[in-house]
């Protein structure tokens, strides 16, 4: 390839400014180059809550967004994942205490399917029945939170710590807790994907009935 061809390709590339979703105030996440807008779609962008808020104490919370719309010189994203750093989670573990995890898949009021992973850390070693009761409480509260929240509202409650606080307030009556966190939340399916899955499920059921 000639130097002229290489130079032409570089000139054709445009930089797109990447923005966070509306719920994160459309803050700039950086930029990405591409020679065609379609090539920007689907790219993942990682940042921390600390970078978005200008607060280094929040750098233990990682956020992943995916570009789902492109304008003339801007790229817009949707929320994909929230996750606490491994170092932070390890710092919460104490010898002689229990770490209790749960994995809850919920559907929001606007039909987004999300997996939420709460984790509780006790002050001392809890027994099996206490751990089970705390885990059940975590599951119940997450499910209740999704029943009357949109996807955006649910993610806000996770990122801002309101959901973990609600779990802590309820679960600490079962056994003394030192900390409750939502260690991870992941978008599993959008409304159109959920609807497509439901249609496929109905078609299969109808075929089975006919047989």
N, C-alpha and C positions, 0 to 999 in steps of 0.2 A: 504494500500500500504506500502511495506517495505521501510526502510530507503535506502536500496541499490537501489531500483527501482527509488525512488525520486532522488537520487544522479546521477543515470544513465541518467535520463531525463535532469537534469541540465547540464551534460557534453555534451549532444547531441546538446544543443542550441548554436547557433553561433551569434556573434554580427556583424551586417552589418552597415558600415559607410554610412550615407545618404548624397547624394549630391544634390545641387540645379541644375536646368536646365542649359544648356550651356550658355544661355543668361545672367545668373547670375554667370558666370565663374566657374561653378561646385563647388562652395564653400561648405564646410562641414556644414551640418545642425544638426549633432549629430549622435547618433547610435540607433539601435533597435535590440532586440534579437528575434530569431526564430529558431525552430528546423527544419523547411523546408523553402527553398527560396520562394515557392508559398505563404506562409503565410505572407510574407512581402508585396507582391503586393497589391495595393489598399489602403494602409495605408496613412492617411493624416498627413502632418507635417506643423506646423505653426511656423512662425518666424516674425521678423520685418525687414524693409528695413534698419533700423539703425544697427541691428546686422550684416547684410550682408556687410554693407559699413563701419562699425566701427565708426558710427556717431550717437550719442545719439539724435541729433535733428531730426532724421528720424524715431524715434521709434513710431511716431503716424501713421505710415503706416504698416499695417499688411499684410503678404503674406501667402497664403496657397498653398502648393504643394502636389501632390499625387505621390506615388511610382508606377512607371509603368514598371520598368525593374530592374532585380537583377543579379549581377555577383557573383563571388566566395565569396567576402567579402564586396561588395559595393552594395548600392541600389540607383537607379537613379530616378529622379522625373520629373514631368511636372507641369507647372503652372496651378492652378485651380482658384484662387481668389486673388484679391487685395482689401483692404478695409481700410478706415481711421477709427481711433478709435472714439468712441462716445464722449469721453471727448474732443477730439480735435474739432470735429464738433460743439459741444455745445459751445466751446469757441469762435467760429466765429459768433454766433448769437448775434445780437444787437437789443435792443428795438427801435421801430420806423424805422426799416429797413426791407427789404424783403428778404426772402430766396426762391429761385426759383430752382426747381428740374426738371430733365428730365430723362426718362428711354428709352434708345435707344438700339435696338437689331440689330446687323450688321453681315455681312458675309465678312470675309477677303479674300484676293486674293487667299489664299491657302485653302479656304473653311472651316475655323473654324467659328462657330457661337458664338458671344460674346455679352453679355449685358453690356453696359456702362452707368453709372449713374452720370452725371455731376450735380454740384450744384453751383449756383451763389449767392453771398451775396451783396446786394446793400448798398450804403452809407446812403440812406434815403428810406422812404416807396414809392415804385413805384406803379403806378396804374395798373389796370388789363391789359390794352392794352400793356403797356411797359413790363410787366411780360410775356405776351404771345409772344411778339417779341423776348425777350431774350431767352425764352424756344425754340422757333423755330430756332433761331441762333445756340443754343447748339446742337440741333438735326442735323441740316444741317452740321455743322463742324465735328461732330462725324461720320456721314455717309460718308462724303467726305474723312475723314482720313482712313476709312476702305476700300474705293474703290481702293486705290493704295498701300495698305500695307499688308504684310504678318501678320500672327498672332503674331509672335515674335516682329516684328517692331511696331505693334499697341500697344502691352503691354509695350514695351520699352517707347513709347511716353506717355503712361499713367503714368507709374511709375516714369519716369524722369521729369514729369511736363510739357512736351512740348505741349500736347493736351490741358491742362487747360490754358496754356499761350495763345494758339491760340484762344481759346474761349474768354478769357478775352479781347484780343486785338480787337476782332470784336464786342463783346457785349457791351463794355463800351461806344461805340458810340451811343447806344440806350438810356442808362441811366447810371449814374456814379456807378461803381462797386468798392467794397472794396476787394473782393476776389472771385476767381473761383477755384474749386477743382473737381477732379474726385473722388467722395466719394466711389465708388465701381465699380469693373469690374469683371465679372464672365465668365468663360468658360462654355458655355451651351451645345455645341456639337462639336465633332471632325469631320474631313472630312468624315470618313467612316460612322459615324452616320447620318450626313447630307445627304449623298448619299443614305443611306437606307431609310430615311424618304421621299426623293424625289421619289424613286422607288415605295414605298407604295402609295404615292399620285398619281403617274401615273397609277398604277394598279387600283385604285379606280375610277379615271376618265374614264379609258377605260371601266370598267364595267358599269358605268353610261351611257356611249355612246351606248354600246351594248343594254342596256335595252331600 
